[in-house]
Amino acid sequence: MSVLGLQPGAIISIPVRDLKKSVAWYRQTFGFKVAHTLQEPAWCELATSTADVRIGLAQVDGGDPGDTTPIFTVSSIEAAAAALAAERIAASEVVTVDGHAKLLTLQDPDGNTLMLQEVL
């Protein structure tokens, strides 16, 4: 059992340059349905054909798309942060996206970025 309090499902965050164009492409190519959108930050979650797995498209400015980040939902971001600290796993500070989620990032032993979220 996970000490992080993981909930079912996951979001795979993919940075994109043109959110509108990318949403249309994923809808057309894969048949994904829009599940949730935000204006700031520019974000769209797409429901996939796999239960409890979503694709999150995040618009980036001037960056280089290519860094995909799995996002796992936890019941309490503070408890997850404390569990990571107890295991001596470095993590970012908790960031709140007003009215939507609390987030923190960490890296696996190979330097891959992972994110935890508590949905508000």
N, CA, C and O atoms as a Tinker XYZ file with bonds, in Angstrom:
   480  protein
     1  N      0.841000   -1.189000    0.000000    73     2
     2  CA     0.000000    0.000000    0.000000    64     1     3
     3  C      0.884000    1.251000    0.000000    63     2     4     5
     4  O      1.944000    1.276000    0.625000    81     3
     5  N      0.446000    2.250000   -0.687000    73     3     6
     6  CA     1.196000    3.500000   -0.806000    64     5     7
     7  C      1.054000    4.356000    0.448000    63     6     8     9
     8  O     -0.037000    4.483000    1.002000    81     7
     9  N      2.155000    4.935000    0.885000    73     7    10
    10  CA     2.117000    5.860000    2.014000    64     9    11
    11  C      1.624000    7.230000    1.571000    63    10    12    13
    12  O      1.411000    8.110000    2.406000    81    11
    13  N      1.436000    7.424000    0.251000    73    11    14
    14  CA     1.034000    8.729000   -0.270000    64    13    15
    15  C     -0.478000    8.935000   -0.290000    63    14    16    17
    16  O     -0.933000   10.059000   -0.501000    81    15
    17  N     -1.258000    7.898000   -0.079000    73    15    18
    18  CA    -2.712000    8.037000   -0.120000    64    17    19
    19  C     -3.234000    8.204000   -1.541000    63    18    20    21
    20  O     -4.132000    9.010000   -1.784000    81    19
    21  N     -2.670000    7.441000   -2.486000    73    19    22
    22  CA    -3.078000    7.559000   -3.890000    64    21    23
    23  C     -4.542000    7.189000   -4.085000    63    22    24    25
    24  O     -5.059000    6.267000   -3.455000    81    23
    25  N     -5.196000    7.928000   -4.972000    73    23    26
    26  CA    -6.572000    7.688000   -5.373000    64    25    27
    27  C     -6.558000    7.026000   -6.744000    63    26    28    29
    28  O     -5.539000    7.082000   -7.433000    81    27
    29  N     -7.659000    6.400000   -7.161000    73    27    30
    30  CA    -7.678000    5.781000   -8.492000    64    29    31
    31  C     -7.462000    6.798000   -9.602000    63    30    32    33
    32  O     -7.838000    7.964000   -9.480000    81    31
    33  N     -6.849000    6.337000  -10.683000    73    31    34
    34  CA    -6.696000    7.161000  -11.872000    64    33    35
    35  C     -5.380000    7.899000  -11.936000    63    34    36    37
    36  O     -4.602000    7.931000  -10.983000    81    35
    37  N     -5.157000    8.499000  -13.114000    73    35    38
    38  CA    -3.944000    9.280000  -13.345000    64    37    39
    39  C     -4.196000   10.239000  -14.498000    63    38    40    41
    40  O     -5.073000   10.021000  -15.333000    81    39
    41  N     -3.408000   11.304000  -14.523000    73    39    42
    42  CA    -3.424000   12.260000  -15.624000    64    41    43
    43  C     -2.011000   12.296000  -16.182000    63    42    44    45
    44  O     -1.043000   12.401000  -15.428000    81    43
    45  N     -1.892000   12.210000  -17.492000    73    43    46
    46  CA    -0.597000   12.342000  -18.143000    64    45    47
    47  C     -0.554000   13.746000  -18.742000    63    46    48    49
    48  O     -1.277000   14.040000  -19.694000    81    47
    49  N      0.293000   14.611000  -18.183000    73    47    50
    50  CA     0.388000   16.000000  -18.622000    64    49    51
    51  C      1.375000   16.123000  -19.771000    63    50    52    53
    52  O      2.526000   15.699000  -19.670000    81    51
    53  N      0.899000   16.717000  -20.876000    73    51    54
    54  CA     1.717000   16.885000  -22.066000    64    53    55
    55  C      1.776000   18.375000  -22.408000    63    54    56    57
    56  O      0.737000   18.986000  -22.657000    81    55
    57  N      2.978000   18.972000  -22.425000    73    55    58
    58  CA     3.083000   20.381000  -22.799000    64    57    59
    59  C      2.886000   20.558000  -24.307000    63    58    60    61
    60  O      3.407000   19.783000  -25.109000    81    59
    61  N      2.127000   21.589000  -24.673000    73    59    62
    62  CA     1.839000   21.873000  -26.086000    64    61    63
    63  C      2.023000   23.362000  -26.345000    63    62    64    65
    64  O      1.949000   24.172000  -25.422000    81    63
    65  N      2.263000   23.720000  -27.605000    73    63    66
    66  CA     2.463000   25.128000  -27.965000    64    65    67
    67  C      1.142000   25.842000  -28.255000    63    66    68    69
    68  O      0.996000   27.026000  -27.954000    81    67
    69  N      0.178000   25.119000  -28.842000    73    67    70
    70  CA    -1.109000   25.706000  -29.228000    64    69    71
    71  C     -2.213000   24.804000  -28.688000    63    70    72    73
    72  O     -2.544000   23.782000  -29.289000    81    71
    73  N     -2.777000   25.194000  -27.552000    73    71    74
    74  CA    -3.745000   24.354000  -26.858000    64    73    75
    75  C     -4.945000   24.017000  -27.738000    63    74    76    77
    76  O     -5.345000   22.857000  -27.826000    81    75
    77  N     -5.515000   25.020000  -28.383000    73    75    78
    78  CA    -6.707000   24.799000  -29.214000    64    77    79
    79  C     -6.415000   23.794000  -30.336000    63    78    80    81
    80  O     -7.199000   22.875000  -30.575000    81    79
    81  N     -5.300000   23.975000  -31.006000    73    79    82
    82  CA    -4.912000   23.082000  -32.097000    64    81    83
    83  C     -4.668000   21.662000  -31.572000    63    82    84    85
    84  O     -5.080000   20.687000  -32.200000    81    83
    85  N     -4.003000   21.552000  -30.428000    73    83    86
    86  CA    -3.698000   20.239000  -29.864000    64    85    87
    87  C     -4.950000   19.519000  -29.387000    63    86    88    89
    88  O     -5.085000   18.311000  -29.583000    81    87
    89  N     -5.874000   20.255000  -28.758000    73    87    90
    90  CA    -7.136000   19.638000  -28.330000    64    89    91
    91  C     -7.859000   19.066000  -29.547000    63    90    92    93
    92  O     -8.340000   17.933000  -29.511000    81    91
    93  N     -7.934000   19.843000  -30.615000    73    91    94
    94  CA    -8.599000   19.369000  -31.832000    64    93    95
    95  C     -7.910000   18.114000  -32.376000    63    94    96    97
    96  O     -8.578000   17.170000  -32.797000    81    95
    97  N     -6.571000   18.105000  -32.367000    73    95    98
    98  CA    -5.830000   16.957000  -32.884000    64    97    99
    99  C     -6.112000   15.701000  -32.062000    63    98   100   101
   100  O     -6.392000   14.644000  -32.628000    81    99
   101  N     -6.041000   15.803000  -30.738000    73    99   102
   102  CA    -6.290000   14.633000  -29.884000    64   101   103
   103  C     -7.736000   14.155000  -29.997000    63   102   104   105
   104  O     -7.999000   12.953000  -29.964000    81   103
   105  N     -8.661000   15.083000  -30.130000    73   103   106
   106  CA   -10.072000   14.694000  -30.308000    64   105   107
   107  C    -10.260000   13.965000  -31.631000    63   106   108   109
   108  O    -10.901000   12.915000  -31.679000    81   107
   109  N     -9.705000   14.517000  -32.700000    73   107   110
   110  CA    -9.846000   13.926000  -34.032000    64   109   111
   111  C     -9.103000   12.596000  -34.142000    63   110   112   113
   112  O     -9.649000   11.615000  -34.648000    81   111
   113  N     -7.863000   12.567000  -33.668000    73   111   114
   114  CA    -7.009000   11.398000  -33.852000    64   113   115
   115  C     -7.388000   10.234000  -32.940000    63   114   116   117
   116  O     -7.430000    9.086000  -33.383000    81   115
   117  N     -7.662000   10.524000  -31.674000    73   115   118
   118  CA    -7.931000    9.474000  -30.699000    64   117   119
   119  C     -9.393000    9.373000  -30.279000    63   118   120   121
   120  O     -9.792000    8.397000  -29.644000    81   119
   121  N    -10.185000   10.371000  -30.627000    73   119   122
   122  CA   -11.583000   10.368000  -30.205000    64   121   123
   123  C    -11.771000   10.743000  -28.748000    63   122   124   125
   124  O    -12.817000   10.455000  -28.166000    81   123
   125  N    -10.757000   11.395000  -28.139000    73   123   126
   126  CA   -10.870000   11.799000  -26.738000    64   125   127
   127  C    -11.926000   12.886000  -26.596000    63   126   128   129
   128  O    -12.161000   13.660000  -27.523000    81   127
   129  N    -12.551000   12.938000  -25.444000    73   127   130
   130  CA   -13.571000   13.938000  -25.141000    64   129   131
   131  C    -13.030000   14.939000  -24.126000    63   130   132   133
   132  O    -12.294000   14.567000  -23.213000    81   131
   133  N    -13.395000   16.207000  -24.285000    73   131   134
   134  CA   -12.990000   17.236000  -23.323000    64   133   135
   135  C    -13.701000   16.972000  -22.000000    63   134   136   137
   136  O    -14.927000   16.877000  -21.955000    81   135
   137  N    -12.929000   16.855000  -20.930000    73   135   138
   138  CA   -13.472000   16.600000  -19.604000    64   137   139
   139  C    -13.441000   17.839000  -18.716000    63   138   140   141
   140  O    -14.309000   18.026000  -17.864000    81   139
   141  N    -12.422000   18.692000  -18.928000    73   139   142
   142  CA   -12.245000   19.848000  -18.032000    64   141   143
   143  C    -11.280000   20.830000  -18.691000    63   142   144   145
   144  O    -10.284000   20.423000  -19.287000    81   143
   145  N    -11.576000   22.118000  -18.580000    73   143   146
   146  CA   -10.665000   23.134000  -19.114000    64   145   147
   147  C    -10.457000   24.248000  -18.100000    63   146   148   149
   148  O    -11.308000   24.503000  -17.247000    81   147
   149  N     -9.309000   24.905000  -18.212000    73   147   150
   150  CA    -8.985000   26.095000  -17.426000    64   149   151
   151  C     -8.441000   27.142000  -18.384000    63   150   152   153
   152  O     -7.757000   26.810000  -19.352000    81   151
   153  N     -8.742000   28.396000  -18.117000    73   151   154
   154  CA    -8.182000   29.483000  -18.910000    64   153   155
   155  C     -6.795000   29.865000  -18.420000    63   154   156   157
   156  O     -5.897000   30.120000  -19.222000    81   155
   157  N     -6.617000   29.905000  -17.092000    73   155   158
   158  CA    -5.340000   30.310000  -16.508000    64   157   159
   159  C     -5.006000   29.376000  -15.363000    63   158   160   161
   160  O     -5.680000   29.445000  -14.335000    81   159
   161  N     -4.030000   28.524000  -15.468000    73   159   162
   162  CA    -3.196000   28.336000  -16.639000    64   161   163
   163  C     -3.967000   27.659000  -17.765000    63   162   164   165
   164  O     -4.966000   26.986000  -17.512000    81   163
   165  N     -3.515000   27.830000  -19.002000    73   163   166
   166  CA    -4.174000   27.240000  -20.163000    64   165   167
   167  C     -4.012000   25.720000  -20.096000    63   166   168   169
   168  O     -2.909000   25.193000  -20.242000    81   167
   169  N     -5.128000   25.029000  -19.875000    73   167   170
   170  CA    -5.099000   23.592000  -19.568000    64   169   171
   171  C     -6.373000   22.957000  -20.073000    63   170   172   173
   172  O     -7.441000   23.565000  -20.003000    81   171
   173  N     -6.276000   21.737000  -20.582000    73   171   174
   174  CA    -7.446000   20.969000  -20.984000    64   173   175
   175  C     -7.203000   19.512000  -20.648000    63   174   176   177
   176  O     -6.189000   18.931000  -21.034000    81   175
   177  N     -8.159000   18.921000  -19.913000    73   175   178
   178  CA    -8.090000   17.491000  -19.630000    64   177   179
   179  C     -9.009000   16.770000  -20.597000    63   178   180   181
   180  O    -10.158000   17.160000  -20.805000    81   179
   181  N     -8.473000   15.704000  -21.186000    73   179   182
   182  CA    -9.217000   14.899000  -22.138000    64   181   183
   183  C     -9.444000   13.509000  -21.555000    63   182   184   185
   184  O     -8.510000   12.860000  -21.083000    81   183
   185  N    -10.699000   13.060000  -21.596000    73   183   186
   186  CA   -11.021000   11.711000  -21.150000    64   185   187
   187  C    -10.593000   10.730000  -22.237000    63   186   188   189
   188  O    -10.900000   10.922000  -23.414000    81   187
   189  N     -9.884000    9.681000  -21.836000    73   187   190
   190  CA    -9.425000    8.661000  -22.775000    64   189   191
   191  C    -10.382000    7.473000  -22.724000    63   190   192   193
   192  O    -11.354000    7.480000  -21.969000    81   191
   193  N    -10.100000    6.468000  -23.523000    73   191   194
   194  CA   -10.919000    5.257000  -23.502000    64   193   195
   195  C    -10.529000    4.331000  -22.345000    63   194   196   197
   196  O    -11.178000    3.308000  -22.124000    81   195
   197  N     -9.480000    4.685000  -21.613000    73   195   198
   198  CA    -9.050000    3.916000  -20.453000    64   197   199
   199  C     -9.658000    4.545000  -19.203000    63   198   200   201
   200  O     -9.414000    5.716000  -18.914000    81   199
   201  N    -10.439000    3.781000  -18.472000    73   199   202
   202  CA   -11.106000    4.302000  -17.281000    64   201   203
   203  C    -10.102000    4.947000  -16.335000    63   202   204   205
   204  O     -9.039000    4.390000  -16.063000    81   203
   205  N    -10.454000    6.119000  -15.842000    73   203   206
   206  CA    -9.667000    6.846000  -14.833000    64   205   207
   207  C     -8.295000    7.312000  -15.313000    63   206   208   209
   208  O     -7.438000    7.635000  -14.490000    81   207
   209  N     -8.069000    7.353000  -16.627000    73   207   210
   210  CA    -6.823000    7.904000  -17.169000    64   209   211
   211  C     -7.181000    9.052000  -18.108000    63   210   212   213
   212  O     -7.952000    8.880000  -19.051000    81   211
   213  N     -6.610000   10.224000  -17.836000    73   211   214
   214  CA    -6.849000   11.400000  -18.664000    64   213   215
   215  C     -5.535000   11.931000  -19.219000    63   214   216   217
   216  O     -4.465000   11.714000  -18.649000    81   215
   217  N     -5.639000   12.628000  -20.338000    73   215   218
   218  CA    -4.516000   13.347000  -20.910000    64   217   219
   219  C     -4.735000   14.817000  -20.571000    63   218   220   221
   220  O     -5.794000   15.372000  -20.863000    81   219
   221  N     -3.742000   15.444000  -19.959000    73   219   222
   222  CA    -3.814000   16.865000  -19.643000    64   221   223
   223  C     -2.901000   17.630000  -20.579000    63   222   224   225
   224  O     -1.690000   17.409000  -20.591000    81   223
   225  N     -3.473000   18.525000  -21.361000    73   223   226
   226  CA    -2.671000   19.343000  -22.269000    64   225   227
   227  C     -2.421000   20.691000  -21.615000    63   226   228   229
   228  O     -3.363000   21.400000  -21.260000    81   227
   229  N     -1.155000   21.044000  -21.456000    73   227   230
   230  CA    -0.764000   22.297000  -20.805000    64   229   231
   231  C     -0.047000   23.172000  -21.819000    63   230   232   233
   232  O      0.995000   22.786000  -22.349000    81   231
   233  N     -0.600000   24.349000  -22.092000    73   231   234
   234  CA     0.043000   25.250000  -23.052000    64   233   235
   235  C      1.291000   25.856000  -22.431000    63   234   236   237
   236  O      1.257000   26.374000  -21.315000    81   235
   237  N      2.405000   25.783000  -23.179000    73   235   238
   238  CA     3.673000   26.362000  -22.728000    64   237   239
   239  C      4.056000   27.467000  -23.689000    63   238   240   241
   240  O      3.805000   27.374000  -24.891000    81   239
   241  N      4.659000   28.503000  -23.161000    73   239   242
   242  CA     5.115000   29.623000  -23.982000    64   241   243
   243  C      6.627000   29.586000  -24.077000    63   242   244   245
   244  O      7.323000   29.644000  -23.064000    81   243
   245  N      7.131000   29.490000  -25.293000    73   243   246
   246  CA     8.569000   29.560000  -25.515000    64   245   247
   247  C      9.348000   28.344000  -25.077000    63   246   248   249
   248  O     10.552000   28.264000  -25.319000    81   247
   249  N      8.689000   27.394000  -24.436000    73   247   250
   250  CA     9.390000   26.200000  -24.001000    64   249   251
   251  C      9.494000   25.186000  -25.117000    63   250   252   253
   252  O      9.054000   25.430000  -26.241000    81   251
   253  N     10.065000   24.077000  -24.805000    73   251   254
   254  CA    10.212000   23.008000  -25.775000    64   253   255
   255  C      9.355000   21.834000  -25.337000    63   254   256   257
   256  O      9.744000   21.085000  -24.440000    81   255
   257  N      8.185000   21.661000  -25.962000    73   255   258
   258  CA     7.356000   20.515000  -25.593000    64   257   259
   259  C      8.136000   19.213000  -25.708000    63   258   260   261
   260  O      9.055000   19.093000  -26.517000    81   259
   261  N      7.763000   18.268000  -24.906000    73   259   262
   262  CA     8.425000   16.977000  -24.917000    64   261   263
   263  C      8.552000   16.374000  -23.536000    63   262   264   265
   264  O      8.785000   15.172000  -23.408000    81   263
   265  N      8.404000   17.180000  -22.502000    73   263   266
   266  CA     8.499000   16.672000  -21.139000    64   265   267
   267  C      7.113000   16.265000  -20.649000    63   266   268   269
   268  O      6.315000   17.108000  -20.239000    81   267
   269  N      6.840000   14.970000  -20.696000    73   267   270
   270  CA     5.561000   14.434000  -20.260000    64   269   271
   271  C      5.632000   14.144000  -18.769000    63   270   272   273
   272  O      6.620000   13.589000  -18.288000    81   271
   273  N      4.583000   14.520000  -18.032000    73   271   274
   274  CA     4.576000   14.354000  -16.581000    64   273   275
   275  C      3.336000   13.591000  -16.131000    63   274   276   277
   276  O      2.223000   14.076000  -16.332000    81   275
   277  N      3.491000   12.409000  -15.526000    73   275   278
   278  CA     2.340000   11.729000  -14.934000    64   277   279
   279  C      1.898000   12.473000  -13.673000    63   278   280   281
   280  O      2.729000   12.906000  -12.873000    81   279
   281  N      0.598000   12.615000  -13.507000    73   279   282
   282  CA     0.038000   13.276000  -12.325000    64   281   283
   283  C     -0.837000   12.264000  -11.596000    63   282   284   285
   284  O     -1.749000   11.683000  -12.183000    81   283
   285  N     -0.553000   12.058000  -10.318000    73   283   286
   286  CA    -1.315000   11.120000   -9.504000    64   285   287
   287  C     -2.085000   11.890000   -8.443000    63   286   288   289
   288  O     -1.557000   12.810000   -7.817000    81   287
   289  N     -3.327000   11.507000   -8.252000    73   287   290
   290  CA    -4.188000   12.173000   -7.279000    64   289   291
   291  C     -4.009000   11.530000   -5.914000    63   290   292   293
   292  O     -3.968000   10.306000   -5.784000    81   291
   293  N     -3.902000   12.382000   -4.895000    73   291   294
   294  CA    -3.793000   11.928000   -3.508000    64   293   295
   295  C     -4.942000   12.516000   -2.708000    63   294   296   297
   296  O     -5.529000   13.525000   -3.099000    81   295
   297  N     -5.259000   11.883000   -1.588000    73   295   298
   298  CA    -6.349000   12.382000   -0.747000    64   297   299
   299  C     -5.946000   13.647000    0.004000    63   298   300   301
   300  O     -6.787000   14.513000    0.246000    81   299
   301  N     -4.667000   13.765000    0.377000    73   299   302
   302  CA    -4.175000   14.944000    1.095000    64   301   303
   303  C     -2.764000   15.261000    0.624000    63   302   304   305
   304  O     -1.852000   14.456000    0.809000    81   303
   305  N     -2.579000   16.422000    0.020000    73   303   306
   306  CA    -1.255000   16.803000   -0.476000    64   305   307
   307  C     -0.284000   17.020000    0.685000    63   306   308   309
   308  O      0.904000   16.719000    0.566000    81   307
   309  N     -0.788000   17.542000    1.805000    73   307   310
   310  CA     0.076000   17.763000    2.967000    64   309   311
   311  C      0.573000   16.436000    3.536000    63   310   312   313
   312  O      1.744000   16.310000    3.892000    81   311
   313  N     -0.320000   15.444000    3.621000    73   311   314
   314  CA     0.086000   14.125000    4.122000    64   313   315
   315  C      1.079000   13.475000    3.163000    63   314   316   317
   316  O      2.040000   12.843000    3.601000    81   315
   317  N      0.854000   13.626000    1.862000    73   315   318
   318  CA     1.782000   13.068000    0.875000    64   317   319
   319  C      3.149000   13.744000    0.985000    63   318   320   321
   320  O      4.180000   13.074000    0.928000    81   319
   321  N      3.159000   15.071000    1.144000    73   319   322
   322  CA     4.420000   15.802000    1.290000    64   321   323
   323  C      5.167000   15.330000    2.528000    63   322   324   325
   324  O      6.386000   15.161000    2.494000    81   323
   325  N      4.439000   15.117000    3.622000    73   323   326
   326  CA     5.062000   14.635000    4.856000    64   325   327
   327  C      5.621000   13.226000    4.669000    63   326   328   329
   328  O      6.700000   12.918000    5.174000    81   327
   329  N      4.899000   12.371000    3.948000    73   327   330
   330  CA     5.371000   11.007000    3.695000    64   329   331
   331  C      6.637000   11.028000    2.840000    63   330   332   333
   332  O      7.564000   10.255000    3.087000    81   331
   333  N      6.682000   11.904000    1.841000    73   331   334
   334  CA     7.886000   12.026000    1.016000    64   333   335
   335  C      9.063000   12.509000    1.859000    63   334   336   337
   336  O     10.170000   11.981000    1.743000    81   335
   337  N      8.829000   13.505000    2.701000    73   335   338
   338  CA     9.885000   14.031000    3.562000    64   337   339
   339  C     10.403000   12.948000    4.513000    63   338   340   341
   340  O     11.605000   12.853000    4.762000    81   339
   341  N      9.487000   12.139000    5.036000    73   339   342
   342  CA     9.892000   11.065000    5.947000    64   341   343
   343  C     10.770000   10.033000    5.242000    63   342   344   345
   344  O     11.623000    9.402000    5.867000    81   343
   345  N     10.556000    9.867000    3.946000    73   343   346
   346  CA    11.360000    8.941000    3.148000    64   345   347
   347  C     12.596000    9.622000    2.558000    63   346   348   349
   348  O     13.359000    9.004000    1.815000    81   347
   349  N     12.786000   10.900000    2.895000    73   347   350
   350  CA    13.899000   11.714000    2.382000    64   349   351
   351  C     13.880000   11.829000    0.858000    63   350   352   353
   352  O     14.913000   11.759000    0.192000    81   351
   353  N     12.668000   12.008000    0.335000    73   351   354
   354  CA    12.477000   12.227000   -1.095000    64   353   355
   355  C     12.180000   13.703000   -1.281000    63   354   356   357
   356  O     11.184000   14.210000   -0.765000    81   355
   357  N     13.037000   14.391000   -2.011000    73   355   358
   358  CA    12.878000   15.831000   -2.228000    64   357   359
   359  C     11.630000   16.103000   -3.073000    63   358   360   361
   360  O     11.332000   15.377000   -4.022000    81   359
   361  N     10.923000   17.149000   -2.710000    73   359   362
   362  CA     9.722000   17.555000   -3.454000    64   361   363
   363  C      9.637000   19.075000   -3.430000    63   362   364   365
   364  O     10.236000   19.739000   -2.583000    81   363
   365  N      8.881000   19.603000   -4.377000    73   363   366
   366  CA     8.672000   21.046000   -4.434000    64   365   367
   367  C      7.770000   21.489000   -3.292000    63   366   368   369
   368  O      7.200000   20.674000   -2.566000    81   367
   369  N      7.660000   22.792000   -3.158000    73   367   370
   370  CA     6.647000   23.343000   -2.271000    64   369   371
   371  C      5.275000   23.058000   -2.882000    63   370   372   373
   372  O      5.161000   22.867000   -4.093000    81   371
   373  N      4.255000   23.032000   -2.062000    73   371   374
   374  CA     2.889000   22.852000   -2.549000    64   373   375
   375  C      2.439000   24.149000   -3.215000    63   374   376   377
   376  O      2.571000   25.232000   -2.644000    81   375
   377  N      1.908000   24.026000   -4.423000    73   375   378
   378  CA     1.384000   25.152000   -5.185000    64   377   379
   379  C     -0.117000   24.951000   -5.337000    63   378   380   381
   380  O     -0.575000   23.855000   -5.661000    81   379
   381  N     -0.883000   26.016000   -5.101000    73   379   382
   382  CA    -2.333000   25.926000   -5.242000    64   381   383
   383  C     -2.788000   26.631000   -6.506000    63   382   384   385
   384  O     -2.461000   27.797000   -6.730000    81   383
   385  N     -3.546000   25.917000   -7.335000    73   383   386
   386  CA    -4.213000   26.504000   -8.487000    64   385   387
   387  C     -5.627000   26.803000   -7.986000    63   386   388   389
   388  O     -6.453000   25.902000   -7.840000    81   387
   389  N     -5.886000   28.085000   -7.727000    73   387   390
   390  CA    -7.105000   28.519000   -7.045000    64   389   391
   391  C     -8.356000   27.784000   -7.497000    63   390   392   393
   392  O     -8.712000   27.775000   -8.675000    81   391
   393  N     -9.007000   27.169000   -6.522000    73   391   394
   394  CA   -10.275000   26.511000   -6.756000    64   393   395
   395  C    -10.204000   25.200000   -7.512000    63   394   396   397
   396  O    -11.237000   24.593000   -7.796000    81   395
   397  N     -8.992000   24.749000   -7.845000    73   395   398
   398  CA    -8.898000   23.532000   -8.654000    64   397   399
   399  C     -8.076000   22.427000   -8.000000    63   398   400   401
   400  O     -8.560000   21.306000   -7.845000    81   399
   401  N     -6.847000   22.729000   -7.618000    73   399   402
   402  CA    -5.983000   21.670000   -7.090000    64   401   403
   403  C     -4.800000   22.244000   -6.337000    63   402   404   405
   404  O     -4.405000   23.393000   -6.538000    81   403
   405  N     -4.240000   21.414000   -5.461000    73   403   406
   406  CA    -2.944000   21.672000   -4.835000    64   405   407
   407  C     -1.981000   20.692000   -5.483000    63   406   408   409
   408  O     -2.303000   19.516000   -5.649000    81   407
   409  N     -0.794000   21.177000   -5.852000    73   407   410
   410  CA     0.172000   20.376000   -6.605000    64   409   411
   411  C      1.539000   20.385000   -5.956000    63   410   412   413
   412  O      1.922000   21.352000   -5.297000    81   411
   413  N      2.272000   19.302000   -6.147000    73   411   414
   414  CA     3.693000   19.281000   -5.838000    64   413   415
   415  C      4.375000   18.361000   -6.829000    63   414   416   417
   416  O      3.767000   17.423000   -7.345000    81   415
   417  N      5.639000   18.636000   -7.091000    73   415   418
   418  CA     6.399000   17.808000   -8.014000    64   417   419
   419  C      7.565000   17.145000   -7.283000    63   418   420   421
   420  O      8.052000   17.634000   -6.264000    81   419
   421  N      7.984000   16.029000   -7.836000    73   419   422
   422  CA     9.124000   15.293000   -7.323000    64   421   423
   423  C      9.775000   14.585000   -8.506000    63   422   424   425
   424  O      9.242000   14.594000   -9.615000    81   423
   425  N     10.917000   13.980000   -8.264000    73   423   426
   426  CA    11.594000   13.235000   -9.323000    64   425   427
   427  C     11.892000   11.826000   -8.850000    63   426   428   429
   428  O     12.182000   11.581000   -7.679000    81   427
   429  N     11.808000   10.893000   -9.816000    73   427   430
   430  CA    12.183000    9.518000   -9.501000    64   429   431
   431  C     13.710000    9.404000   -9.518000    63   430   432   433
   432  O     14.385000   10.384000   -9.834000    81   431
   433  N     14.272000    8.243000   -9.189000    73   431   434
   434  CA    15.733000    8.115000   -9.131000    64   433   435
   435  C     16.458000    8.407000  -10.446000    63   434   436   437
   436  O     17.660000    8.673000  -10.444000    81   435
   437  N     15.729000    8.359000  -11.580000    73   435   438
   438  CA    16.348000    8.652000  -12.876000    64   437   439
   439  C     16.135000   10.084000  -13.328000    63   438   440   441
   440  O     16.529000   10.449000  -14.436000    81   439
   441  N     15.512000   10.904000  -12.480000    73   439   442
   442  CA    15.307000   12.303000  -12.816000    64   441   443
   443  C     14.018000   12.599000  -13.574000    63   442   444   445
   444  O     13.822000   13.723000  -14.036000    81   443
   445  N     13.138000   11.613000  -13.708000    73   443   446
   446  CA    11.846000   11.843000  -14.354000    64   445   447
   447  C     10.923000   12.597000  -13.407000    63   446   448   449
   448  O     10.821000   12.256000  -12.228000    81   447
   449  N     10.258000   13.613000  -13.918000    73   447   450
   450  CA     9.366000   14.413000  -13.097000    64   449   451
   451  C      8.016000   13.730000  -12.946000    63   450   452   453
   452  O      7.450000   13.219000  -13.913000    81   451
   453  N      7.513000   13.730000  -11.726000    73   451   454
   454  CA     6.186000   13.227000  -11.376000    64   453   455
   455  C      5.471000   14.321000  -10.613000    63   454   456   457
   456  O      6.113000   15.181000  -10.010000    81   455
   457  N      4.164000   14.299000  -10.633000    73   455   458
   458  CA     3.397000   15.309000   -9.905000    64   457   459
   459  C      2.315000   14.622000   -9.083000    63   458   460   461
   460  O      1.738000   13.613000   -9.490000    81   459
   461  N      2.061000   15.197000   -7.920000    73   459   462
   462  CA     0.931000   14.767000   -7.086000    64   461   463
   463  C     -0.039000   15.925000   -7.022000    63   462   464   465
   464  O      0.369000   17.086000   -6.986000    81   463
   465  N     -1.343000   15.605000   -7.009000    73   463   466
   466  CA    -2.368000   16.644000   -6.898000    64   465   467
   467  C     -3.424000   16.224000   -5.891000    63   466   468   469
   468  O     -3.774000   15.051000   -5.761000    81   467
   469  N     -3.912000   17.230000   -5.187000    73   467   470
   470  CA    -5.114000   17.071000   -4.365000    64   469   471
   471  C     -6.165000   17.950000   -5.031000    63   470   472   473
   472  O     -6.005000   19.167000   -5.115000    81   471
   473  N     -7.223000   17.337000   -5.496000    73   471   474
   474  CA    -8.288000   18.072000   -6.169000    64   473   475
   475  C     -9.095000   18.814000   -5.107000    63   474   476   477
   476  O     -9.488000   18.238000   -4.093000    81   475
   477  N     -9.333000   20.097000   -5.355000    73   475   478
   478  CA   -10.099000   20.920000   -4.403000    64   477   479
   479  C    -11.575000   20.909000   -4.740000    63   478   480
   480  O    -12.371000   21.545000   -4.049000    81   479
